[in-house]
C-alpha cells in the first residue's frame, strides 16, 4: 500500500495536516487519512482534532466530504467513537477504507456497525 505522498495524487492536495499520530490530506471533495502504525484511534485524542481542523479549513460540517482511510499502516479504531462524531453535529457524504491486510476487512466490517450511514 502506498502513501499519498508516493503517488501522482499528491500534487492535487489542497491542504496537508501533519500530526504526531498520522497525516491527513485534503482534496477537492474528499479527505484521505494515513494513521501511524500501532495507534489506537479515538475521538478525543485523534478524530476530534482532525474533524475540527478540516471543518475550520473548509467551513463545513462534512456532509459534502468523502472520508478515505488509507491504511498504509496497521492501527486500531475505537469504533464506538463514531457516535461522538455524529453527536457533535458532524456528517460525511461517504466513508471508505483502503487496505491490503485481511484484518482491514474485519476492522471495516466492525466499524460499519457504528457508522451511521
Secondary structure, 3 states (H helix, E strand, C coil): CCCHHHCHHHHHCCEEEEECCEEEEEECCEEEEEECCCCEECHHHHHHHHHHHHHHHHCCCCCCCEEEEECCCCCEECHHHHHHHHHCCCCCCEEEEECCCHHHHHHHHHHHCCCCC
